[in-house]
Amino acid sequence: MTGIFLAISGLVLLWAFRGPQWKVLIRPDVLNSVLGGIVALGLAWNVKAVMPGMAAEALVGLSFQFFGASLLVAMYGIRPAVVMLAGVTAIVAVASDWALEEALRQYLLLGVLPAIVACITISVIAKFLPKHLFIFILGHGYVSGVVSVVIPAIIMFSFHHIFLPSTAGLSMDIVDWLVTLIILSFTEGSLSGMMLAVFVVYKPHWVPQFSDQEYLRQATSK
């Protein structure tokens, strides 16, 4: 599987670097937030917990932690987020002494997959809802954070139960699993929404995806 994970990760990063969007990460006014975000998220990935009585793999690789993929997408966009998540994975892999296959798997499952789901969610919100500061924070921060955990977890849980039922090491109590997923997803959404709100208010230059002209024009026109 290492070769497959390596090929997929390579293609993802190649796609991320092909467009000019990733260059937002090296803008002088954004660079500090990028470097700090990678380090902070690397630490967050190392802080994990599980509910009492549940197996460590009860969420199919998802434990109680702040994943942050949706927040990076909301702040910088999907391509820059994918690049940053590669940096986060590298830091955690070195600190945790991960093998190459484990590092690539974590990158794809905890980083790329949630980031893609968050990007789709944000695109739907931007298309069908008006551009408003409240919608940006609640939708791009909170809602996309919740969905970015729920959808990947359901996909992985279903895949393991269908194809790897004997090796998944999962809790077979679906109620416990759902309760854990609900708590985890709402925690992710709450943290993402709060942090996005703080950055937009106090450090708007750290959020290139946010535009005063687009999201505050209604307030300024009144």
Secondary structure, 3 states (H helix, E strand, C coil): CHHHHHHHHHHHHHHHHHCHHHHHHHCHHHHHHHHHHHHHHHHHHHCCECCCCCCCCCCCCCCECCCCHHHHHHHHCHHHHHHHHHHHHHHHHHHHCCCHHHHHHHHHHHHHHHHHHHHHHHHHHHHHCCCCHHHHHHHHHHHHHHHHHHHHHHHHHHHHHHHCCCCCCCCCCHHHHHHHHHHHHHHHHHHHHHHHHHHHHHCHHHCCCCCHHHHCHHHHHC
